[in-house]
Amino acid sequence: MVVRMRHTKGHTGNRRSHHALKPKNFSACSHCGAMRLTHTVCGACGYYRGRKVIDMVKKVEKKQAKAKAKTAK
């Protein structure tokens, strides 16, 4: 099989120039000070833009109860 429409190295490089990985942007949580991804709820305290979005205590208790039930089987 013959390659009819071959791309030059420069053309291939230009196309691949947008394939580089970009670093994640972290910022400090305004409530607890933990580092978190921008535009996401803080995983440590559950606050986003000054409001409590997730009850982290309830979430941890649910996770522990689930683990305890799994080991009880």
C-alpha positions in Angstrom: 0.0 0.0 0.0 1.4 3.4 -0.9 0.9 6.5 1.3 -0.6 9.0 -1.1 -1.2 12.1 1.1 1.7 12.2 3.4 2.1 15.0 6.1 5.4 16.6 6.7 7.1 16.6 10.1 6.2 20.3 10.5 2.5 19.7 9.7 2.4 16.8 12.2 4.2 18.9 14.9 1.8 21.8 14.4 -1.2 19.5 14.9 0.3 18.0 18.0 1.3 21.3 19.5 -2.1 21.4 21.3 -1.7 18.0 22.9 0.4 19.1 25.8 -0.9 18.6 29.3 -1.8 21.7 31.2 -1.2 22.0 35.0 -4.2 22.0 37.3 -5.0 25.3 39.0 -5.3 25.1 42.7 -6.5 27.8 45.1 -6.9 28.1 48.9 -10.4 27.5 50.3 -11.7 30.7 51.8 -13.3 28.8 54.7 -10.7 26.3 55.8 -7.6 27.2 53.9 -7.1 23.8 52.3 -5.9 23.6 48.7 -8.7 22.8 46.2 -9.4 22.9 42.5 -10.9 26.1 41.2 -14.7 26.2 40.6 -15.2 23.0 42.7 -16.5 22.3 46.2 -13.8 22.0 48.9 -13.3 18.4 49.7 -12.2 19.2 53.3 -15.1 21.4 54.5 -17.8 21.2 51.8 -18.0 25.0 51.2 -18.2 26.7 47.8 -18.2 30.5 47.4 -18.8 31.1 51.1 -21.8 28.7 51.3 -22.0 25.2 52.8 -22.9 22.9 49.9 -22.1 19.4 51.3 -22.4 18.3 54.9 -19.0 16.6 55.2 -19.7 15.1 58.7 -22.8 13.3 57.4 -20.8 12.1 54.4 -18.0 10.7 56.5 -20.5 9.0 58.9 -22.3 7.4 56.0 -19.0 6.1 54.6 -18.0 4.6 58.0 -21.4 2.9 58.4 -21.1 1.4 54.9 -17.6 0.1 55.7 -18.8 -1.3 59.0 -21.7 -3.1 57.3 -19.4 -4.5 54.7 -17.0 -6.0 57.3 -20.0 -7.4 59.3 -21.0 -9.7 56.5 
